[in-house]
Amino acid sequence: MTKRILKTVILGCLGLTSCLPCACKHERRGQAVLETARIERGHMENSVTATGTVEPITQVEVGTQVSGIIDKIFVDYNSRVTANQVIAELDKTVLEQELNSALSDLNSTKNEFEYQEKNFKRTKSLYEKNMISQSSYDEAVYNYNRSKNAYDKAKASYKKAQTNLGYATIYSPIDGVVVSRSVDVGQTVAASFSTPTLFTIANNLVDMQVIADVDEADIGQVAEGMAVQFTVDAFPDDIFHGEVISVRIEPITTNNVVTYEVVINAPNPQEKLKPGMTANVSIYAMRKNGVLLLPLKATRFMPPALDKPRPERPEGGDSLKTVWVKNAAGDPEMRQVKTGASDGIYYEILDGLQAGDEVFTGVRNGNDMPDMRPKGGESPFMPKRPGSDRRSAPKRQ
């Protein structure tokens, strides 16, 4: 009995199938139908998806170590600055007064120290000649040491006042772009407990990075050097490319969900990417182009004919698979195929099949096809006459 074969066309690596009308039209209900797939070349890939945030590679928060009132601001948002450029100044009136006071104390303690030093030398000379008492000598030593300590303290206070006055002028620590400005002229900043942030400066917006949060179930597939593609909502038609440069081992737990941060470099020559943008990331753990593709279901196919023996598991490990190939007569022919990587839908064919070969992928029963025959000689697509489904009414006597 000749079996009719339903031909299934596999459209490349997209996994789309279409049933040929001529093969389906004449199938009878209850008859087994064999499905086939054509071996073609395509690309296969395994990717890990995640979301992340676009950030500058180097971002510095510029603050102040002294309290005061903002007197001058020389930059604004998006201003480009260079290292050691003055970007703001605090009111220096109070700091200058503190410096003058420290200078006055320094001069006073210096005079006292010089006097006590001379007195100590005279007393020491007399003491060595036994011309003064021990108590007089001890008093001279005490006064000398006390004046010396006061003088050292005054020098430190003066140096501190000088440093604080220098802190009133705010410099840019790096070359970059001002991302944010948190103060205005006349605003008071207090540095008593923490350093207030005045500006945020990004080093270079041409070279950015994406910090992606990868789920713990997928982090094992991610490694440094993997290719990355990502998109941002601001430019949905643009695809940005990058590379994994670091996989951080610190776990981040949010609502009992554990993720790990993956750092991805993101070249930004046109400066389309802005700090803080949300990136939809695809990390490609495996990408191969122009390989022969074998559907996974073809390796699980078994012909329904009873006269064909069930093949034993091939020797050679998991790389050898048994498939059934359509021969010249249209019948299944067993063949062993060496496979490589898999993306969960296809195997990469290393040996055993060529482009254009057809493999059997499954069996479908003809009962699965809908019965379109009209019932009772009527077409199912024609509307019924009103009252045709009512029962006959009893005749009146």
C-alpha positions in Angstrom: 0.0 0.0 0.0 1.5 3.2 -1.1 1.7 5.8 1.7 1.1 9.5 0.9 3.6 11.8 2.5 2.8 15.2 3.8 5.6 17.5 3.0 6.5 20.2 5.6 8.7 23.0 4.4 11.1 24.4 7.1 11.9 28.0 6.4 15.6 28.3 7.4 16.4 29.1 11.0 13.0 30.8 11.7 11.3 27.5 12.5 8.3 28.3 10.4 6.4 25.5 8.7 3.8 25.5 6.0 1.8 22.7 4.8 1.6 22.1 1.0 -2.1 22.3 -0.1 -1.7 19.6 -2.6 -0.5 17.2 0.1 -3.3 17.9 2.5 -6.2 18.1 0.1 -6.4 14.4 -0.8 -5.5 12.9 2.6 -8.1 10.6 4.0 -9.2 10.7 7.6 -7.5 8.0 9.7 -4.4 7.7 7.5 -1.0 8.3 9.0 0.8 11.4 7.6 4.6 11.7 7.8 6.1 15.2 8.2 9.4 16.1 6.8 11.9 19.0 7.1 14.5 20.2 4.5 18.0 20.6 5.7 19.2 24.2 5.1 21.8 26.6 6.2 21.1 29.3 8.7 22.2 30.8 11.9 21.7 29.7 15.5 22.2 31.5 18.7 21.7 31.2 22.5 21.1 34.5 24.3 20.5 35.8 27.8 18.1 38.7 28.1 18.3 41.3 30.9 17.6 44.9 31.6 20.2 47.5 32.6 21.1 51.1 33.0 23.4 53.2 30.8 26.1 54.9 32.9 29.3 56.8 32.2 32.4 54.8 32.8 33.8 57.5 35.2 31.5 59.8 37.1 32.6 62.0 39.9 30.5 63.8 42.5 32.1 67.2 43.3 31.5 68.6 46.8 32.9 70.9 49.3 34.7 70.3 52.6 33.7 73.7 54.2 30.4 75.3 54.9 29.4 78.6 53.4 27.3 80.4 50.9 27.6 79.8 47.2 29.0 83.1 45.8 29.7 82.3 42.2 28.9 79.5 39.7 30.9 79.3 36.5 29.3 76.2 34.8 25.9 74.8 34.1 24.3 71.6 32.9 26.0 70.0 29.9 29.0 72.3 30.3 32.3 70.8 29.2 35.1 71.3 31.7 38.8 70.5 32.0 40.8 69.3 35.0 41.6 72.0 37.6 39.1 74.4 36.0 37.3 76.7 38.5 33.6 75.8 38.5 32.3 77.6 41.6 33.3 79.7 44.6 32.0 80.0 48.2 31.8 83.3 50.1 35.3 83.8 51.5 34.6 86.5 54.1 34.4 84.3 57.1 37.2 82.0 56.0 39.5 85.0 55.5 38.7 86.3 59.0 39.5 82.9 60.4 42.8 83.0 58.5 43.6 86.4 59.9 42.8 85.3 63.4 45.0 82.2 63.0 47.8 84.4 61.8 47.5 86.7 64.8 47.7 83.7 67.2 50.6 82.4 65.3 52.6 85.7 65.7 51.7 85.9 69.4 52.8 82.4 70.2 55.9 82.8 68.1 57.0 85.8 70.2 56.2 83.9 73.4 58.2 80.9 72.2 61.2 83.1 71.2 61.2 84.8 74.6 60.9 81.5 76.6 63.6 79.9 74.4 66.1 82.7 75.3 65.1 82.6 79.0 65.6 78.8 79.0 69.1 79.1 77.5 70.1 81.7 80.2 68.7 79.6 83.0 70.4 76.5 81.8 73.7 78.2 81.7 73.3 79.5 85.3 72.1 76.1 86.5 75.1 74.4 85.1 77.3 76.8 87.1 75.2 76.1 90.2 74.1 79.7 90.4 70.3 79.1 90.6 68.1 76.6 92.3 66.6 73.4 90.8 63.1 74.8 91.0 64.0 77.9 88.9 65.6 75.7 86.3 62.5 73.4 86.2 60.2 76.4 85.8 62.2 77.6 82.9 62.0 74.2 81.2 58.3 74.1 81.8 57.7 77.5 80.3 59.8 76.7 77.3 58.0 73.5 76.5 54.6 75.1 76.9 55.4 78.0 74.6 56.8 75.6 72.0 53.7 73.5 72.0 51.5 76.6 71.8 53.6 77.8 68.8 53.3 74.4 67.0 49.5 74.4 67.6 49.2 77.9 66.2 51.2 76.9 63.1 48.8 74.0 62.5 45.7 76.2 63.0 47.1 78.7 60.5 47.7 76.0 58.0 44.2 74.7 58.5 42.7 78.1 57.9 44.7 78.5 54.7 43.5 75.1 53.5 39.8 75.9 54.3 40.2 79.1 52.4 41.5 77.1 49.4 38.5 74.8 49.7 36.2 77.8 49.0 37.3 77.6 45.4 35.8 74.5 43.7 37.8 72.9 40.9 36.9 70.2 38.4 38.8 67.1 39.2 38.6 65.6 35.7 38.0 66.5 32.1 34.3 65.8 31.3 30.8 67.1 31.1 28.6 68.5 33.9 25.8 66.0 34.2 24.0 67.7 37.2 24.2 70.9 39.2 22.6 70.7 42.7 23.2 74.3 44.0 22.4 77.9 43.0 24.1 81.2 43.8 23.2 82.3 47.3 22.5 78.8 48.6 24.0 77.7 51.9 25.9 74.4 52.0 26.7 72.7 55.3 29.6 70.3 55.5 29.4 69.6 59.2 28.3 65.9 59.0 28.7 64.9 55.3 30.1 66.4 52.1 27.3 68.0 50.1 27.3 67.3 46.4 27.5 70.4 44.2 28.1 68.9 40.7 28.2 65.5 39.0 30.8 65.3 36.2 31.0 62.5 33.7 34.4 61.9 32.3 33.5 60.9 28.7 30.1 60.4 27.1 31.6 58.9 23.9 32.5 55.7 25.8 29.6 54.5 28.1 28.8 51.3 29.9 25.7 49.4 30.7 25.2 47.8 34.1 22.8 44.9 33.5 21.1 42.8 36.1 21.2 39.2 35.1 19.1 36.6 36.9 20.9 33.9 38.9 19.5 31.2 36.6 21.3 32.7 33.6 24.5 34.1 35.1 26.3 30.8 34.5 26.0 31.3 30.7 27.6 34.8 30.8 31.4 35.3 30.5 33.7 38.1 29.7 34.2 38.8 26.0 30.7 37.8 24.9 29.0 39.9 22.2 26.1 42.0 23.3 23.3 43.8 21.6 20.9 46.3 23.3 18.3 48.8 22.5 16.9 51.8 24.4 13.4 53.2 24.3 14.5 56.6 23.0 15.8 55.0 19.8 13.8 51.8 19.3 15.0 51.3 15.7 18.7 51.5 16.6 20.7 48.5 17.8 23.7 49.2 19.9 26.6 46.8 20.2 28.9 46.1 23.1 30.9 43.4 24.9 30.9 42.0 28.4 33.9 43.3 30.2 33.1 42.2 33.8 30.8 39.8 35.7 30.5 41.0 39.3 30.2 38.2 41.9 28.4 40.3 44.5 24.7 39.1 44.7 21.9 41.7 44.7 18.7 40.5 46.4 15.5 42.3 45.7 12.2 40.8 46.9 13.9 37.4 47.2 15.1 37.6 43.6 18.9 37.3 43.2 20.6 39.0 40.3 24.2 39.8 39.4 25.6 42.9 37.8 27.2 42.5 34.4 29.3 45.4 33.0 29.0 46.0 29.3 31.0 48.5 27.3 28.9 50.7 25.1 30.6 52.8 22.5 28.6 56.0 21.9 30.3 57.9 19.1 27.1 59.9 18.2 26.3 60.5 21.9 22.8 59.1 21.5 23.0 57.3 24.8 22.3 59.4 27.8 23.2 58.5 31.4 20.3 56.7 33.2 18.6 55.3 30.0 17.1 51.8 30.4 18.7 49.2 28.1 17.1 46.0 26.9 20.1 43.7 26.7 20.7 40.4 24.8 24.0 38.7 25.7 24.9 36.1 23.1 26.4 33.1 24.8 26.6 31.3 21.4 26.3 32.6 17.8 27.0 30.7 14.6 26.2 31.7 11.0 25.9 29.6 7.9 25.6 26.2 9.6 23.5 23.2 8.6 20.4 23.1 10.9 18.7 19.9 12.1 15.4 20.2 13.9 15.6 18.6 17.4 12.3 16.7 16.8 13.9 14.9 13.9 16.2 13.0 16.4 13.1 11.8 18.3 11.2 10.5 15.2 10.5 6.8 14.9 8.8 5.4 11.7 5.4 3.7 12.4 6.1 0.8 10.1 6.5 -2.5 12.0 9.1 -4.0 9.7 11.7 -1.4 10.6 13.9 -2.3 13.6 14.2 0.2 16.4 17.8 1.6 16.3 20.1 1.2 19.3 21.7 4.2 20.9 24.7 5.1 18.7 28.2 4.8 20.1 30.3 8.0 20.2 28.6 10.0 22.9 25.8 12.6 22.7 27.2 14.1 19.5 25.9 11.2 17.4 22.2 11.3 16.7 20.0 8.9 14.7 17.7 10.4 12.2 15.5 9.1 9.4 16.2 10.5 5.9 13.8 10.5 3.0 15.5 8.3 0.3 14.9 8.4 -3.5 11.9 6.2 -3.2 10.3 8.4 -0.6 10.8 6.0 2.3 12.5 6.6 5.7 16.2 5.6 5.7 18.1 5.5 9.0 21.3 7.5 9.3 23.6 8.6 12.0 24.5 12.3 12.2 27.2 14.0 14.1 25.9 17.1 15.8 27.4 20.1 17.5 25.9 23.0 19.4 22.2 23.4 20.0 19.9 26.4 20.6 17.0 24.4 21.9 15.3 24.2 18.5 18.0 23.1 16.1 21.2 21.0 16.2 24.3 22.1 14.3 25.1 19.3 11.8 28.8 18.5 11.7 28.6 15.4 9.5 26.1 13.0 8.0 23.7 15.3 6.2 23.9 17.8 3.4 21.9 20.9 2.4 18.7 19.8 0.6 18.3 16.4 2.4 14.9 15.8 3.8 14.5 14.3 7.3 11.3 12.9 8.9 10.2 14.9 11.9 7.0 13.4 13.0 3.8 11.4 12.4 0.3 12.9 12.3 -2.9 11.0 12.2 -5.4 11.9 9.5 -8.1 12.1 12.3 -6.5 15.3 13.4 -7.7 16.9 10.2 -11.2 18.5 10.4 -14.1 16.7 8.7 -15.5 19.2 6.2 -18.0 16.9 4.5 -21.6 18.1 4.5 -24.0 16.4 6.8 -27.3 15.2 5.5 -26.5 16.4 2.0 -26.4 20.1 3.2 -23.4 22.4 3.1 -22.2 23.4 6.6 -21.6 26.9 5.3 -25.2 27.5 4.1 -27.6 29.1 6.6 -30.5 27.0 7.8 -34.1 27.9 7.0 -36.0 29.4 9.9 -37.8 26.7 11.8 -36.0 23.9 10.1 -34.7 22.6 13.4 -38.1 22.7 15.2 -40.0 19.5 15.9 -43.3 18.9 14.0 -46.3 20.2 15.8 -49.1 17.7 16.5 -52.1 18.0 14.3 -55.3 19.3 15.7 -58.2 16.8 15.9 
